[in-house]
Amino acid sequence: MSGPVSVGEVGVDVVLPLRSAVLRDGGPAGLPGDDDPATVHLAARAPDGRVVGVVRLAPAPCPWQPARAPWQLRGMATDPEVRGTGAGRALLAAGLEVVATRGGDLLWCNARQTAAGFYARAGFRVATGPFDVDLIGPHVGMVTSVPGPVRGGR
Ligand SMILES: CC(C)(COP(=O)(O)OP(=O)(O)OC[C@H]1O[C@@H](n2cnc3c(N)ncnc32)[C@H](O)[C@@H]1OP(=O)(O)O)[C@@H](O)C(=O)NCCC(=O)NCCS
């Protein structure tokens, strides 16, 4: 891939193929709440329009930390061909902006232990001990606070 990705809001149908391929070994990849009006799906596209990364953000109580307006990140996946080139980072940055714009103050996720370093690089901290998720493997809970939205004008 050459050039940076562009990240934008999309319908769930756009994120499902990559979510399935990367996170469900090609199996069904729908998540409860995918169609809720408050749920936001983001896709990162290569310059040729190909979807190379996906993530979903939705309001949800955080099991480990009280917050006024917590949001959960799920379904984070990038195409193996583009890993290490910034697509995941761009999705996280755009996701934080979405949550901030909608008034969220905390973003949390159940991170695969193999991906915890990725979230840590973006400012998340580990909030739980390791726990197993059926058929997927070891996870840790991670959280990051969401800065207030940048307001324009004077
Ligand atoms: C985890 C994942 C989304 C990262 O995506 P990516 O496109 O490779 O991420 P980026 O290229 O934007 O990397 C951003 C930074 O995180 C680092 N990073 C990426 N994956 C990492 C990992 N698994 N562990 C530690 N650091 C990682 C990169 O080196 C980069 O560091 P830098 O800031 O020094 O440049 C991707 O590897 C993936 O889809 N993995 C399989 C599915 C998965 O585990 N999803 C998460 C489920 S909770």
The ligand as an SDF file (V2000), in Angstrom:
LIG
                    3D

 48 50  0  0  0  0  0  0  0  0999 V2000
   -3.9000   -4.7430   16.5670 C   0  0  0  0  0  0  0  0  0  0  0  0
   -4.0270   -4.1590   15.1500 C   0  0  0  0  0  0  0  0  0  0  0  0
   -5.4140   -3.5590   14.9700 C   0  0  0  0  0  0  0  0  0  0  0  0
   -2.9530   -3.0600   14.9840 C   0  0  0  0  0  0  0  0  0  0  0  0
   -3.1480   -2.4560   13.7160 O   0  0  0  0  0  0  0  0  0  0  0  0
   -1.9450   -1.8080   12.8390 P   0  0  0  0  0  0  0  0  0  0  0  0
   -2.5670   -1.3140   11.5850 O   0  0  0  0  0  0  0  0  0  0  0  0
   -0.8150   -2.7600   12.7280 O   0  0  0  0  0  0  0  0  0  0  0  0
   -1.5070   -0.6110   13.7850 O   0  0  0  0  0  0  0  0  0  0  0  0
   -0.5170    0.6290   13.4210 P   0  0  0  0  0  0  0  0  0  0  0  0
    0.3210    0.2830   12.2420 O   0  0  0  0  0  0  0  0  0  0  0  0
   -1.3270    1.8630   13.3300 O   0  0  0  0  0  0  0  0  0  0  0  0
    0.4000    0.6840   14.7300 O   0  0  0  0  0  0  0  0  0  0  0  0
    0.3890    1.7670   15.6560 C   0  0  0  0  0  0  0  0  0  0  0  0
    1.5100    1.5310   16.6550 C   0  0  0  0  0  0  0  0  0  0  0  0
    1.2100    0.3810   17.4500 O   0  0  0  0  0  0  0  0  0  0  0  0
    2.2690   -0.5890   17.3310 C   0  0  0  0  0  0  0  0  0  0  0  0
    1.6320   -1.8970   17.3010 N   0  0  0  0  0  0  0  0  0  0  0  0
    0.8140   -2.4130   16.3510 C   0  0  0  0  0  0  0  0  0  0  0  0
    0.3760   -3.6320   16.7090 N   0  0  0  0  0  0  0  0  0  0  0  0
    0.9490   -3.8910   17.9000 C   0  0  0  0  0  0  0  0  0  0  0  0
    0.8760   -5.0010   18.8050 C   0  0  0  0  0  0  0  0  0  0  0  0
    0.1260   -6.0750   18.5220 N   0  0  0  0  0  0  0  0  0  0  0  0
    1.5890   -4.9270   19.9600 N   0  0  0  0  0  0  0  0  0  0  0  0
    2.3470   -3.8480   20.2570 C   0  0  0  0  0  0  0  0  0  0  0  0
    2.4380   -2.7550   19.4430 N   0  0  0  0  0  0  0  0  0  0  0  0
    1.7560   -2.7910   18.2870 C   0  0  0  0  0  0  0  0  0  0  0  0
    2.9410   -0.2580   16.0070 C   0  0  0  0  0  0  0  0  0  0  0  0
    4.2690   -0.7240   15.9870 O   0  0  0  0  0  0  0  0  0  0  0  0
    2.8570    1.2530   15.9920 C   0  0  0  0  0  0  0  0  0  0  0  0
    3.8700    1.7600   16.8440 O   0  0  0  0  0  0  0  0  0  0  0  0
    4.5340    3.2240   16.6040 P   0  0  0  0  0  0  0  0  0  0  0  0
    3.5550    4.1890   17.2300 O   0  0  0  0  0  0  0  0  0  0  0  0
    5.8140    3.1320   17.3190 O   0  0  0  0  0  0  0  0  0  0  0  0
    4.6780    3.4070   15.1280 O   0  0  0  0  0  0  0  0  0  0  0  0
   -3.7600   -5.2480   14.0550 C   0  0  0  0  0  0  0  0  0  0  0  0
   -2.5160   -5.8420   14.3140 O   0  0  0  0  0  0  0  0  0  0  0  0
   -4.8040   -6.3500   13.9920 C   0  0  0  0  0  0  0  0  0  0  0  0
   -5.8330   -6.2110   13.3210 O   0  0  0  0  0  0  0  0  0  0  0  0
   -4.5470   -7.4670   14.6930 N   0  0  0  0  0  0  0  0  0  0  0  0
   -5.4100   -8.6540   14.6390 C   0  0  0  0  0  0  0  0  0  0  0  0
   -6.7690   -8.3930   15.2660 C   0  0  0  0  0  0  0  0  0  0  0  0
   -6.6830   -7.8680   16.6670 C   0  0  0  0  0  0  0  0  0  0  0  0
   -5.9620   -8.3660   17.5250 O   0  0  0  0  0  0  0  0  0  0  0  0
   -7.4800   -6.8110   16.9160 N   0  0  0  0  0  0  0  0  0  0  0  0
   -7.5970   -6.2160   18.2240 C   0  0  0  0  0  0  0  0  0  0  0  0
   -8.6180   -6.9800   18.9990 C   0  0  0  0  0  0  0  0  0  0  0  0
   -8.7500   -6.3710   20.6600 S   0  0  0  0  0  0  0  0  0  0  0  0
  1  2  1  0
  2  3  1  0
  2  4  1  0
  2 36  1  0
  4  5  1  0
  5  6  1  0
  6  7  2  0
  6  8  1  0
  6  9  1  0
  9 10  1  0
 10 11  2  0
 10 12  1  0
 10 13  1  0
 13 14  1  0
 14 15  1  0
 15 16  1  0
 15 30  1  0
 16 17  1  0
 17 18  1  0
 17 28  1  0
 18 19  1  0
 18 27  1  0
 19 20  2  0
 20 21  1  0
 21 22  1  0
 21 27  2  0
 22 23  1  0
 22 24  2  0
 24 25  1  0
 25 26  2  0
 26 27  1  0
 28 29  1  0
 28 30  1  0
 30 31  1  0
 31 32  1  0
 32 33  2  0
 32 34  1  0
 32 35  1  0
 36 37  1  0
 36 38  1  0
 38 39  2  0
 38 40  1  0
 40 41  1  0
 41 42  1  0
 42 43  1  0
 43 44  2  0
 43 45  1  0
 45 46  1  0
 46 47  1  0
 47 48  1  0
M  END
$$$$
